[in-house]
Amino acid sequence: MIRTYLRSISLATVLLTPVAISAAGCGKSVGNVIDDATITGRVKTALLNDPDVAGLKIDVDTFKGVVTLSGAVKSREEADKAQAIARRTPGVTDVKSTLQINP
């Protein structure tokens, strides 16, 4: 039983150490990295679930709750829709867009 407990602790340490190291290198805490990854996933899911923007190649990046959308869209309406979806996603504090309009 103790051996299993120690293995669990060792496994958790091995798995979380790279996250902590990479987070420290970019000024984020482990909590921020996990939260930002969760927000990114939520935004991507929301975009995929919306028929108006589901087929578009929109990249999503999150840093401290600020979402940046990048990629190409066909119209201003698609860009606006993608930004609106990101804004209403839980955890998002702001949305920045570098979306390019390519008709």
C-alpha positions in Angstrom: 0.0 0.0 0.0 2.8 2.4 0.9 4.6 1.4 -2.3 1.5 2.2 -4.4 1.2 5.6 -2.6 4.9 6.4 -3.3 4.5 5.4 -7.0 1.5 7.8 -7.3 3.5 10.6 -5.8 6.4 9.9 -8.0 4.2 9.8 -11.1 2.5 13.0 -10.2 5.9 14.7 -9.7 7.2 13.5 -13.0 4.1 14.6 -14.9 3.7 18.0 -13.3 7.4 19.1 -13.1 7.6 19.9 -16.9 4.4 22.0 -16.6 5.8 23.9 -13.6 9.2 24.5 -15.3 7.6 25.7 -18.6 5.2 27.9 -16.6 8.0 29.5 -14.7 9.9 30.2 -17.9 7.0 32.3 -19.3 5.9 34.1 -16.2 2.9 31.8 -15.5 2.0 29.8 -12.5 0.9 26.2 -12.9 -2.6 27.3 -12.1 -2.5 29.9 -14.9 -1.3 27.4 -17.4 -4.1 25.0 -16.5 -6.7 27.8 -16.5 -5.4 29.2 -19.8 -5.5 25.7 -21.4 -9.0 25.2 -20.1 -10.1 28.5 -21.6 -8.5 27.7 -24.9 -10.3 24.4 -25.0 -13.6 26.0 -24.2 -13.2 28.6 -26.9 -12.2 26.0 -29.5 -15.1 23.9 -28.6 -17.5 26.8 -28.8 -16.2 27.7 -32.2 -16.5 24.2 -33.5 -20.1 24.0 -32.2 -21.2 27.1 -34.1 -22.2 26.4 -37.7 -21.3 29.9 -38.9 -17.6 29.4 -38.0 -17.1 25.7 -37.5 -15.3 25.1 -40.8 -12.8 28.0 -40.4 -9.2 27.5 -39.4 -9.1 29.8 -36.4 -6.2 29.4 -34.0 -6.9 30.2 -30.3 -4.2 31.2 -27.8 -4.8 32.3 -24.2 -2.5 34.1 -21.8 -3.8 35.1 -18.4 -7.4 34.9 -19.6 -6.8 37.0 -22.7 -7.7 35.1 -25.8 -6.0 35.9 -29.1 -7.7 34.6 -32.3 -5.7 34.3 -35.5 -6.1 32.7 -38.9 -8.2 33.5 -42.0 -11.9 34.2 -42.3 -14.0 35.0 -45.4 -15.8 38.1 -44.0 -16.0 40.7 -41.3 -19.2 38.9 -40.1 -17.3 35.7 -39.5 -14.5 37.5 -37.6 -17.1 39.3 -35.5 -19.0 36.1 -34.8 -15.7 34.3 -33.7 -14.8 37.2 -31.4 -18.4 37.2 -29.9 -18.2 33.5 -29.2 -14.8 33.9 -27.5 -16.0 36.8 -25.4 -18.9 34.9 -23.9 -16.8 31.9 -23.1 -16.4 31.4 -19.3 -13.0 32.6 -18.0 -12.2 34.9 -20.9 -11.2 38.4 -19.7 -10.5 40.0 -23.1 -10.3 39.0 -26.8 -7.7 40.2 -29.3 -8.0 39.4 -32.9 -5.5 39.1 -35.6 -7.9 37.4 -38.0 -7.3 38.1 -41.7 -10.2 38.6 -44.0 -9.7 36.7 -47.3 -12.9 36.7 -49.4 
